[in-house]
Amino acid sequence: MKSVNFKHWNTKIDFVKHRKKFFIASTSFILVGIILLMTVGLNLGIDFRSGTTIDILADEPVTEEEVMSEFEAVGYIPDDLTLAGDANEIGRAQFIGDLDQAETLEIQDHFAEVYGNVPTVSTVTPIVGEELARNAVISVLIASFGIILYVTFRFELLYGISAIVALFHDALLILIVFSILQMEVNIPFIAAVLTIVGYSINDTIVTFDRIRENMSYEKKIKGFEDVARVVNKSLIQTLARSINTVLTVVFAAGALLIFGGEGLRTFSLALVVGLVAGTYSSLFIAAQVFLELKTRQIKKLEEKRIKELQEQEEQAQKAETTSP
């Protein structure tokens, strides 16, 4: 794939100038998304709710209609039915809520008679579902906390705060998209979110490293204009790398989404959405948040310096008036 070259755009791109538009766009989308999450909610899979999964094993490829008709014949309608296996020889049925032992045995006996193989059954109890959900949230929080510590240690606290804002921005965008599409949220989804957290912070660190390097070349950073110039220059320098990298990975994730089958659909869609969101947040959120925070820090330091000078002058004047 031919790489994208942005060198001739250096004098035309001004990311900083449009930072408020980026903030407004992201904030608006997230607010709408939060409303959706509170009303529509997420389509939690059996991994996070109590239920039963039954894998129907056949010697030849089967269709969803065929397997569903067999379930209807025995008097049970699964909440979700997908095909798996290299040749679609496995039908995976999911029932929200536990099936008792008698119901499970009835289904197993029926499909063993039809296909000659006893279906395998796995059950998730409410306690296990709650524990999985809790562990998923804890794992994301631990990863985020570790990242902010690393970025703060390697750079400074302002970089760490900016990075964590971008990470939560990416995670929320993925949740919002899945809420809108009502796609199932399961363990592969959590794996995709953690993957995106790692990818996004990597892209952000590359950008921050360039900002820090360009900062070191400046004789003195006096205020917003100086920081804005450095940030904009750094974003332009890393733009081609960010775009080329995300395109390469998105093509791979897109191939999984299209050709990977139903079993990989949740994981690959979360990857595609997260990769795009991660690149967007690195360029338009993390760097811009750092710009705002750095400007405020410089302003406070300057105000503190002026206040100290004024206090010194007042003390000097008092000393002159009291001296004989």
N, C-alpha and C positions, 0 to 999 in steps of 0.2 A: 504493500500500500504506500502510495506516495505521501510523504509528510507535508504538513501545512506549514508555510513560511509566512510569518507576520512582520518581517523586518521592515518592509516598505510601509507598514501601517503605523510605525512608531510615533509619528507626529500627528496622527489622526485619532488614535484611541485615547479616551480619557475616562477611565473607570471611576475615578473619584468624583468627577462632576455629576455622575448619575447615581451616586451611592444611595441617596434618599429614595429614588425610584425603586432600587433593589430592595431596600428595607420595607417600603410600603407594599410592594408586590408580595414579598415573602410573608410579611405580617398579615396581610389580608387573606392570603391563601390558608395560612395556619389557623387564623381565627375561624374561618368558615369550616376548616377541617375539624377543629375542636368541637364545634357545634354538631357536626356530623357524628363524631366519635361519641358525643354525649347522648345523641338521639338515636341514630341508626346503629352505631356501635360496630364492632368487628365481628366477622364470621369465624368464631373460634372453632377450631377443629377438635377432633376427638382427643388429641393430645392434651388439651386444656379443659376438657369436659368429660364427665363420666360417659362411658359408652363401650361398645363392642365392635371389634373389627373381625370380619370373617373372610378368609382368603379361599376362594373357590378354585380348585386345581383341576385342570382339564388336560387331556393328552393332545388336543388339537386347539387351534385358535378359536376363540369365542367372541361374540359381540355383546355389547351392553344390553341390547334388546333381548337377546337370548337368555342371558343370565337373569335379567329383571323379570322376564316371563316365568322363569322357574321359581323365583322368590314369590311372585304373585300366586303361583300354583300351590305353594305350601302355606300361603296366607301371611307373608311378612313383606313389608315394603321398606327397603333400606333408605336412610336419609341421604346417603351418597354412594355412588357406584362408579368405580373406575377400573380400567384394564391395566394390567402390568405384565411383565415378562417379555422375553425377546420377541415372541410371536403373538402376544396378546392371549396367552394361554391361561392367564390368572385373572379372575374377577375379584376385585376387592370391594366388599360391601361394608359400610359403616352405619351403625345404629347408635343414635344419641340416646343415652339412658341404657342401663344394664338389661340384658336379656337373662332370664333365669336359666337354670341348668336344663330344665325340660324343653324350653324353647330352643336352646342351643343344640341339644341332642336331636330334636326334630329336624332342624335345618341340616345338620351334619348327615343324618340318615338319608334325607331326600337327595342331597347332592352327591353323596357316595353312591347311591343307586343310579343317578343320572350319568355321572362322569367317571365312576369307578375309583374315585379318590376321596378320602375323608377330608373335608375342609379344616384348615387350621383356624383356631379361635384365640383372640387376645382381647383382654378386657382392661379398661382403665377405670379405676374407681374414682369417686369424687375427691377422696383424699389425695390420690396420686395426681389427679388433674390439677388440684390447687397447688400441690408441691412443685409440679413442673412449671406452672405459671409463675410462682414465686421465684423459683430458681432462674427462670429466664430473665425476669426483671433484675434480679440481683447480679446476674452475669453481665448484663449490659451496663449496670451502674458501676460494677467493679472495673470493667474495661474502661469506662469513661473516666473514672477517678484515677486509674493508673496512667491514662494518657495525659490528663491535666498535670499530674505530678511530673511526668517525664518532660513535657513541653516547658513547664515552669523551671525545672532544673536545667534543661538545655538552653533555654532562652531567658525568659523572665515571666513574672506572673501575668502581665498583660497579654502576652502571647497565649498563655494557658487558658485564660478566660475567653479569649477570642476563639480559640480552637474548640472549647467545649460548647460554646454557643452554636458554632457551625455543626458540631456533631448532633446536638439535640435537634437542630433544624433539619438535618438529613433524616434522623430517625422519625420525626414527626411527619415529614413528607411521605415516607414509605407507609406509615400507618394510615395516613389520610387517603392515599391512593387505594390501599387495600379496603378501606372502609367504603370508598366510593364504588369500587368494583365488586365489593362483597366476596372477594376471594378468600379461601380458607387460610386462616392463620394457624400454623402448626410448627413443629420443631424445625423443619427445614427453613421456615421463614425466620426463626430466631438465628439460625446459623448464617443466613444471608445478611441479616442486620449486623451481626458481629463482624462478618467479612467486610461489609461496607464501612463500618467504624474504622477498621484497620486501613482500608484503602483511602478513605477520606482524610484521615489524619496524616497519612503519608504524603498525599498531595498538598495538604496545608503546610506541613513542615518544610517541604521544598520551597514553597512560596515564602514562608517566614524566614528561612535561611537566606534567601536572596534579599529580603528586606533588611535583615540584620547586617548583611555584608555591605549593602549600599549605604546603610546608616553610618557604618564605620568610615566611609569615604568622605562623609560630610564634615566640614570643619566645625560647624555648630548648627544644631537644630533649634531654631528660635520659636517656631509655632506651627500652626496648621499648614501654611503654604509649603514649608520645608518638608514636613512629614508627608503631605499629600504628593509632593513631587517624587519623593523616594518610593512611596507605595505604588504609585502609578507606573514608575519606571520598572519596578520589580515585577509587577503583574504582566507588563508587556514582555519582559525578558523570559518569564516562565509560561506565557500563554501557549506558545507552540507546543511545548513539552506536555502541558496539561491536556490540550485538545487531542494531540496525537496518541497519548497514552489511553485516554478514556475511549477514543474511537476503537482502538485495538481491542480493548477488553469488552466493550459493548458488543462488538461483532461476535466475539466468542460467546458471551452471555445470550445474545440474540439467537445464535444458532441452537443453544440449549433450549431456549424458549420455544422455538419453532419445531425442532426435530427431537427434543429430549423426551417427549411423551408427557402424559398427565402427571406422573410421579415427580417430575422435575419442574413442573410449570410454576408452582409457588416460589421455589428457590430462584429460578432463573428470572422471573418477573421482578422479584424483589431486588435482585442484583442489577438489572437494567435500570430500574427506577433509582436505586441508590447510587449507582455509578454516575448517572447524570446529575443527581442532586449533590453528590459529593464534589464534583468538579465545579458546579455552580457556586456552592457554598465556599469553596476555597478561594475563588476569584472575587465573588461579589458579596460575601457575608463576612468571612473570617478576617480578611485583609481590611475591609471597611470598618469592622468593629474595632480592630486594633488601631486604625487611624483615629477614630473618635476617642478611644481610651487614652492613647498616647498624647493626643492634643490636650485633653483635660489634665493629664498628669503634668505636662509642660506648663500649662497655665497655672496650676496650683503651685508648682515649684517656683514659678516666676512671682506669683502673688506673695508667697512666703518670703522670697528673697527681698522683695520691695518692702514688705512689712518689717523685716529684720533691719534693713537699711534705715527705715524711718525711725525705728526704735533707737538705733545707734545715734542718729542725728539728734533725736530728742534728748538722749542721755548726755550727748556732747554739749548741747545748748544749756541744759541744766547745770552741767559742770562749770560752764563759762560764767553763768549768772551767779553761782554760789562761790566762785573763786574770788579771793581778796584782790 
